[in-house]
Amino acid sequence: MNDWQMKREGNEDQHRNNKRTYTKKIREEKSFNLQMAFSQDNLKGFVLALSSSAFIGASFIIKKKGLRRAAAASGVRAGVGGFSYLLEPLWWLGMITMIVGEVANFVAYAFAPAVLVTPLGALSIIVSAVLAHFILNEKLHQLGILGCVMCIAGSIVIVIHAPQERPITSVQEIWSMAIQPAFLLYVGSVVVLVFIMIVHFAPQCGHSNVLVFTGICSFMGSLSVMSVKAVGTALKLTFEGNNQLLYPETWFFVLIVATCVITQMNYLNKALDTFNTAVVSPIYYVMFTSLTILASVIMFKVRILARKLTLCYCIYIITLYIFAGAFFILIGLHRKNANVASSC
């Protein structure tokens, strides 16, 4: 056997070895992606998010009924600054239902990434739209039904392709992510926009444009989710034996959560009292989900399905199905408030 033949056989052996290595790597990558999609933590977060959506969707209807009763009894609506609903037991029942849902949502963020938990909120739209159809007489028509189906389809795509977050070992690690220049720029922009909307737009056109009150809720909600993620992770680590309550960063995140949630509740009550529930829910969901995913990508640097170009189409499908679904629910509902305008 001459040198040329030996060299040729050596190249063939190397080629076969490279092919085996590549095949093995592809199999490992597929196995890793499957484990990511169906990990135990993601499954726990998924179940909790579903429960949360059911409670929150029902709470919209109960609170709406309570707001109507309070307005009928006192003559002053929450949308114009009235707080008589605080004396209405039905409103408090709705509030308790929402708290239960938010607690489940809170725990879900400790187990699963925000890009999985938040889009599942689409199911709360379906719950509120269906209940509003039967209880509040806010009619759901053919396009609304199509929207419900598309929301479910988009949520399924999200669940199948949900990424696995890298393990977080302390709340200080989350704090280091929160003080990155990019995220601080996002927080500063949100604070400025919310201040302008509260001071300028809310008094002038908050009662004629549904985007004002829901926009305030959505912007503040994106910050509350990031803080809830931090607090939930801190509690999870604490229960596992790694006490995070000793760090001041944990309590700072708690303060942010309290501030954001109080602001959200105030303006969400105004939106529900002023506009049709089935109008508020889809718009709030789409804005809240979009801003939360944006904040999550900036803060946690989540790269959704970025390994393969073809998977980018999955992101497109998610956006198309969920957001278009919410839009169809919105335009497919009979709106009883004829004074709702598309712009100021």
Secondary structure, DSSP 8 states (H G I E B T S, - for coil): --HHHHHHHHHHHHHHHHHHHHHHHHHHHHHHHHHHHT-HHHHHHHHHHHHHHHHHHHHHHHHHHHHHHHHHHHS--GGGT--GGGG-HHHHHHHHHHHHHHHHHHHHHHHS-HHHHGGGGHHHHHHHHHHHHHHS---B-HHHHHHHHHHHHHHHHHHHT---------HHHHHHHHTSHHHHHHHHHHHHHHHHIIIIIHHHHTTTBHHHHHHHHHHHHHHHHHHHHHHHHHHHHHHTT---TTSHHHHHHHHHHHHHHHHHHHHHHHHHHHS-HHHHHHHHHHHHHHHHHHHHHHHH---TT-S-GGGHHHHHHHIIIIIHHHHHHHHTB--S-TT-BS--
